[in-house]
Amino acid sequence: MPWDPDLYLRFADHRTRPGIELLARVPDREPRTIVDLGCGTGDLTSLLASRWPDADVAGIDSSTEMITHARREYPDMAWSVADIAFWEPSGSVDLIFSNAALHWLDDHEALFTRLRGLVAPGGVVAVQMPDNWAAPTHRIAAEILDAGDWPDGAQDALLRDRLSPPPDYARWLQPAEVDVWRTTYYQRLTGEDPVWNWVTGSVLRPVLAALDEDQRERFSGLCRERYREAYPRECDGTTVLPFSRLFMVARL
């Protein structure tokens, strides 16, 4: 499934803000090695490098398109294309940072336990994941796919809720000192069908890739109509999209 950096960055401010706020909660230590898992376009990775200019900072993402964009925008930084589900560092890491990436992976108990074990004593794991699976953005797409005559591949491609209750993450990251919190952003979007444009830049990309042209047009029409009903345009022309996210910072 190819990613489109330009489409993803159409809402760059909204997509980047949670990562900036996550970064602000990372304690002011002096990490020597930093890894950004699921670095995407590399914008947040560059902020990590700016905050800790003496550290070795690496950005890793499974998307060739995203890494190509990152290399073009930040040619002096280290970028790698790799499956973050199976990533293994050459040595211990002082800071593992991940913004809006780990929700794509299965078995969070094994994942977060493994990440904790990769961090050196005194290090930090900082993670943010979308947590709005029951919202119309996701529920509408799921209802349309589950009720229609769509290919099995499209139904299988829809990302469903993989998040666990917040206390589970705190337990899996122990014996670290873990801070877990949830924030809902009331994002004001502009343009025609902005909610559709938002989800096609992320969670619906694999679904659209599994549909042929006629199916994509039909699916798009059904989703757009219901998104307009669920997220009506305000008097000022903007559309408000509530979007919740789960954050955690574990200090070893």
Secondary structure, DSSP 4 states (H G I P E B T S, - for coil): ----HHHHGGGHHHHHHHHHHHHHTS-----SEEEEET-TTSHHHHHHHHHSTTSEEEEEES-HHHHHHHHHH-TTSEEEE--TTS---SS-EEEEEEES-GGGSS-HHHHHHHHHHHEEEEEEEEEEEE--TTSHHHHHHHHHHHHS---HHHHHHS----PPPHHHHHHHHTTSEEEEEEEEEEEEE-SSSHHHHHHHTTTTHHHHHTS-HHHHHHHHHHHHHHHHHHSPBPTTS-EEEEEEEEEEEEE-
